[in-house]
């Protein structure tokens, strides 16, 4: 789905509460709030991440991941 089909426009904000916890738990989706010109709406986003991708995100970036390894 591209941005136009999803209703996301440039300048909109996407709020992901508890993202670190969700990644740590291995969740495959997360609830988010899209804040735009037309108001707020709740979304569920898919997060199909590999174990390595999760560790990279939790480290903060790929450089930190390599440094910690």
SEPA-436021 format. One line per field, with one value per atom (N, C-alpha, C, O): residue number from 0; atom name; x, z, y. Coordinates in steps of 0.2 Angstrom, whole numbers. Example, Ala and Ser with C-alpha at 12.3 -4.5 7.8 and 13.67 -1.06 7.14 Angstrom:
resi	[0, 0, 0, 0, 1, 1, 1, 1] .
name	[N, CA, C, O, N, CA, C, O] .
px	[66, 62, 66, 71, 64, 68, 64, 67] .
pz	[39, 39, 39, 42, 35, 36, 39, 40] .
py	[-28, -22, -16, -17, -11, -5, 0, 6] .
//
This chain:
resi	[0, 0, 0, 0, 1, 1, 1, 1, 2, 2, 2, 2, 3, 3, 3, 3, 4, 4, 4, 4, 5, 5, 5, 5, 6, 6, 6, 6, 7, 7, 7, 7, 8, 8, 8, 8, 9, 9, 9, 9, 10, 10, 10, 10, 11, 11, 11, 11, 12, 12, 12, 12, 13, 13, 13, 13, 14, 14, 14, 14, 15, 15, 15, 15, 16, 16, 16, 16, 17, 17, 17, 17, 18, 18, 18, 18, 19, 19, 19, 19, 20, 20, 20, 20, 21, 21, 21, 21, 22, 22, 22, 22, 23, 23, 23, 23, 24, 24, 24, 24, 25, 25, 25, 25, 26, 26, 26, 26, 27, 27, 27, 27, 28, 28, 28, 28, 29, 29, 29, 29, 30, 30, 30, 30, 31, 31, 31, 31, 32, 32, 32, 32, 33, 33, 33, 33, 34, 34, 34, 34, 35, 35, 35, 35, 36, 36, 36, 36, 37, 37, 37, 37, 38, 38, 38, 38, 39, 39, 39, 39, 40, 40, 40, 40, 41, 41, 41, 41, 42, 42, 42, 42, 43, 43, 43, 43, 44, 44, 44, 44, 45, 45, 45, 45, 46, 46, 46, 46, 47, 47, 47, 47, 48, 48, 48, 48, 49, 49, 49, 49, 50, 50, 50, 50, 51, 51, 51, 51, 52, 52, 52, 52, 53, 53, 53, 53, 54, 54, 54, 54, 55, 55, 55, 55, 56, 56, 56, 56, 57, 57, 57, 57, 58, 58, 58, 58, 59, 59, 59, 59, 60, 60, 60, 60, 61, 61, 61, 61, 62, 62, 62, 62, 63, 63, 63, 63, 64, 64, 64, 64, 65, 65, 65, 65, 66, 66, 66, 66, 67, 67, 67, 67, 68, 68, 68, 68] .
name	[N, CA, C, O, N, CA, C, O, N, CA, C, O, N, CA, C, O, N, CA, C, O, N, CA, C, O, N, CA, C, O, N, CA, C, O, N, CA, C, O, N, CA, C, O, N, CA, C, O, N, CA, C, O, N, CA, C, O, N, CA, C, O, N, CA, C, O, N, CA, C, O, N, CA, C, O, N, CA, C, O, N, CA, C, O, N, CA, C, O, N, CA, C, O, N, CA, C, O, N, CA, C, O, N, CA, C, O, N, CA, C, O, N, CA, C, O, N, CA, C, O, N, CA, C, O, N, CA, C, O, N, CA, C, O, N, CA, C, O, N, CA, C, O, N, CA, C, O, N, CA, C, O, N, CA, C, O, N, CA, C, O, N, CA, C, O, N, CA, C, O, N, CA, C, O, N, CA, C, O, N, CA, C, O, N, CA, C, O, N, CA, C, O, N, CA, C, O, N, CA, C, O, N, CA, C, O, N, CA, C, O, N, CA, C, O, N, CA, C, O, N, CA, C, O, N, CA, C, O, N, CA, C, O, N, CA, C, O, N, CA, C, O, N, CA, C, O, N, CA, C, O, N, CA, C, O, N, CA, C, O, N, CA, C, O, N, CA, C, O, N, CA, C, O, N, CA, C, O, N, CA, C, O, N, CA, C, O, N, CA, C, O, N, CA, C, O, N, CA, C, O, N, CA, C, O, N, CA, C, O] .
px	[4, 0, 4, 9, 3, 7, 4, -2, 7, 5, -2, -6, -3, -9, -15, -20, -14, -19, -21, -26, -16, -16, -19, -21, -19, -22, -16, -18, -10, -4, -2, 0, -1, 1, 8, 9, 12, 18, 16, 11, 20, 19, 15, 14, 12, 8, 13, 19, 10, 15, 12, 6, 17, 15, 18, 24, 13, 15, 15, 10, 21, 22, 24, 29, 18, 20, 22, 19, 27, 29, 33, 33, 36, 39, 45, 46, 49, 54, 52, 55, 47, 44, 41, 42, 38, 35, 41, 40, 46, 52, 55, 57, 56, 59, 55, 58, 48, 44, 43, 41, 45, 45, 38, 36, 34, 28, 28, 33, 23, 23, 19, 19, 16, 12, 12, 13, 10, 10, 4, 3, 1, -4, 0, 5, -3, 0, -6, -12, -4, -9, -6, 0, -10, -8, -12, -18, -8, -10, -9, -3, -14, -14, -18, -22, -19, -23, -30, -34, -33, -40, -41, -47, -36, -37, -33, -28, -35, -31, -35, -41, -31, -34, -29, -23, -32, -28, -27, -31, -21, -19, -15, -13, -15, -11, -6, -8, 0, 6, 9, 10, 10, 14, 21, 24, 24, 32, 35, 37, 35, 38, 46, 49, 49, 56, 60, 57, 66, 70, 73, 73, 76, 79, 85, 86, 89, 94, 92, 95, 86, 83, 81, 82, 78, 76, 82, 82, 88, 93, 97, 99, 97, 99, 95, 98, 88, 84, 85, 85, 85, 86, 93, 94, 98, 105, 105, 109, 100, 100, 102, 99, 106, 108, 113, 115, 114, 119, 126, 129, 128, 135, 135, 140, 130, 130, 130, 133, 126, 125, 132, 133, 135, 142, 147, 151, 146, 151, 149, 154, 143, 141, 142, 143, 143, 144, 151, 153] .
pz	[0, 0, 0, 4, -5, -4, 0, 2, 1, 6, 4, 8, -3, -5, -3, -1, -4, -2, 5, 7, 9, 16, 20, 25, 16, 19, 23, 26, 22, 25, 21, 15, 23, 19, 22, 28, 18, 20, 26, 26, 31, 37, 43, 48, 41, 47, 52, 50, 58, 63, 64, 64, 65, 67, 74, 75, 79, 86, 87, 87, 89, 91, 99, 100, 103, 110, 111, 109, 115, 118, 112, 112, 108, 102, 105, 102, 109, 112, 115, 114, 119, 122, 117, 118, 112, 107, 103, 102, 102, 98, 103, 100, 109, 114, 114, 115, 115, 115, 109, 109, 104, 97, 94, 90, 96, 93, 85, 83, 82, 74, 72, 66, 76, 75, 81, 86, 79, 85, 83, 77, 88, 88, 87, 90, 83, 82, 81, 80, 82, 81, 75, 76, 70, 65, 66, 67, 67, 68, 62, 60, 59, 53, 53, 58, 47, 46, 48, 50, 46, 47, 54, 55, 58, 65, 66, 63, 71, 73, 72, 72, 70, 69, 71, 71, 74, 76, 70, 66, 70, 65, 69, 74, 65, 67, 62, 56, 64, 59, 59, 65, 54, 54, 55, 52, 59, 60, 59, 64, 53, 52, 52, 47, 58, 59, 60, 64, 57, 59, 66, 68, 69, 75, 75, 79, 69, 68, 68, 71, 64, 64, 70, 72, 74, 81, 85, 89, 85, 89, 87, 91, 80, 77, 80, 82, 79, 82, 89, 91, 93, 100, 102, 107, 98, 99, 97, 99, 93, 91, 84, 81, 81, 75, 73, 77, 67, 64, 67, 69, 68, 70, 78, 80, 82, 89, 89, 94, 85, 85, 84, 87, 79, 77, 83, 85, 86, 92, 98, 101, 99, 104, 103, 108, 97, 95, 96, 95] .
py	[-6, 0, 6, 7, 11, 17, 22, 21, 27, 33, 35, 37, 36, 39, 35, 37, 28, 23, 23, 21, 24, 23, 29, 29, 35, 41, 45, 50, 43, 46, 52, 50, 58, 63, 66, 65, 69, 73, 77, 81, 77, 81, 78, 81, 72, 69, 66, 64, 65, 62, 55, 54, 50, 43, 42, 42, 41, 40, 32, 29, 30, 23, 22, 23, 21, 20, 13, 8, 12, 6, 2, -4, 5, 2, -3, -8, 0, -4, -10, -16, -10, -16, -21, -27, -18, -23, -26, -32, -23, -26, -31, -36, -29, -34, -40, -46, -40, -45, -50, -55, -47, -50, -50, -54, -44, -43, -43, -40, -45, -44, -38, -37, -35, -29, -24, -26, -18, -13, -8, -6, -6, 0, 6, 8, 11, 17, 22, 21, 29, 34, 38, 41, 40, 44, 51, 51, 56, 63, 67, 68, 69, 73, 79, 80, 82, 88, 87, 91, 80, 79, 76, 73, 76, 73, 67, 66, 63, 57, 51, 51, 46, 39, 34, 34, 28, 23, 18, 17, 15, 10, 4, 5, -1, -7, -8, -9, -8, -8, -15, -17, -18, -25, -23, -19, -28, -27, -34, -37, -37, -43, -42, -41, -43, -42, -48, -53, -49, -55, -53, -48, -58, -58, -53, -48, -53, -48, -41, -36, -40, -33, -31, -25, -35, -33, -31, -25, -35, -33, -26, -22, -25, -19, -13, -8, -13, -8, -7, -1, -12, -11, -8, -5, -9, -7, 1, 5, 3, 10, 11, 16, 7, 8, 2, -2, 1, -4, -4, -9, 3, 4, 1, -2, 3, 1, -7, -10, -10, -17, -20, -25, -18, -21, -20, -24, -14, -12, -17, -19, -18, -23, -30, -34, -32, -39, -41, -47] .
//
